[in-house]
Amino acid sequence: MEVITSPKLMQETIISLKKQGKKVGFVPTMGYLHEGHKSLIRCSKKENDITVVSIFVNPLQFGKNEDLDRYPRDFERDRNICQEEGVDYLFYPDYKDMYPEGFQTYVEVTELSKGLCGDFRPNHFKGVATVVLKLFNIVNPDNAYFGKKDYQQFKIVERMVKDLNLPINVVGCPIVREPDGLAMSSRNTYLSKEERESALFIYKGLLEGKKLFESGEKDSEKIKQAVYQTINKAPLVKNIQYIELVDKDTLKPKKFAEKGDIIAVAVYVGNTRLIDNIEL
């Protein structure tokens, strides 16, 4: 495995590989890799000749008073994981190479960035879309892999690729969970033992909502209420930021639920914000 820090060298490497007819898969990450990331890498390995992983904690997608400074980082650990998983190239750029002095160009996917996390993290998705487009221009993958835990992010990237005519296939991969149901997230490291037990109520709540829908209930408010009541039982849940039942493509709230719709939640357990979702 080769570690590349220069965007120019990364571009040149990919150009050379593509001249040889190689198909390139790409997994963009912010590091502190877990089983969810590994599942994306394995999908890429299966479907491409070359797999590139990027690690870049993108300051553009963090708001004021968010966790940019304490976001977990451990490059050596991540490098070892990539090596073990058979990654071909690890792209690890510096901030100044991604955002040189005078940087002033941003990408915004307007409608899909509204609602859900977009209502509570202004400019977050502008930061996500901007860095992902930059990474796509540097790595020029054939296929790019995103986890569906960040479902709104996945749909925004998918839309951006379509709207800007990028020749990239965006692949959404299933949420990977701990054995007890907690969705894998780098932010799970913030949780104390007691907080982690409370965090399990998030998935339990989503399952309750899905169960109610499968029993015949179509009223979104009643389904969301069932999710709320379960999550609210957790002693260390500080704030349920949102529970929404939305169309899987437009992300617009639904009055009546249909198969394929998404229940999405954001919950503060202690001081840690966790998101999760389930497909009906």
Stockholm file with secondary structure:
# STOCKHOLM 1.0

chainA/1-280         MEVITSPKLMQETIISLKKQGKKVGFVPTMGYLHEGHKSLIRCSKKENDITVVSIFVNPLQFGKNEDLDRYPRDFERDRNICQEEGVDYLFYPDYKDMYPEGFQTYVEVTELSKGLCGDFRPNHFKGVATVVLKLFNIVNPDNAYFGKKDYQQFKIVERMVKDLNLPINVVGCPIVREPDGLAMSSRNTYLSKEERESALFIYKGLLEGKKLFESGEKDSEKIKQAVYQTINKAPLVKNIQYIELVDKDTLKPKKFAEKGDIIAVAVYVGNTRLIDNIEL
#=GR chainA/1-280 SS CEEECCHHHHHHHHHHHHHTTCCEEEEEECSSCCHHHHHHHHHHHHHCSEEEEEECCCGGGCCTTSSTTTSCCCHHHHHHHHHHHTCSEEECCCHHHHSCTTCCCCCCCTTTTSSGGGGTSTTHHHHHHHHHHHHHHHHCCSEEEEEGGGHHHHHHHHHHHHHTTCCCEEEEECCCBCTTSCBCCGGGGGCCHHHHHHHHHHHHHHHHHHHHHHTTCCBHHHHHHHHHHHHTTSTTEEEEEEEEEECTTTCCBCSBCCTTCEEEEEEEETTEEEEEEEEC
#=GC SS_cons         CEEECCHHHHHHHHHHHHHTTCCEEEEEECSSCCHHHHHHHHHHHHHCSEEEEEECCCGGGCCTTSSTTTSCCCHHHHHHHHHHHTCSEEECCCHHHHSCTTCCCCCCCTTTTSSGGGGTSTTHHHHHHHHHHHHHHHHCCSEEEEEGGGHHHHHHHHHHHHHTTCCCEEEEECCCBCTTSCBCCGGGGGCCHHHHHHHHHHHHHHHHHHHHHHTTCCBHHHHHHHHHHHHTTSTTEEEEEEEEEECTTTCCBCSBCCTTCEEEEEEEETTEEEEEEEEC
//
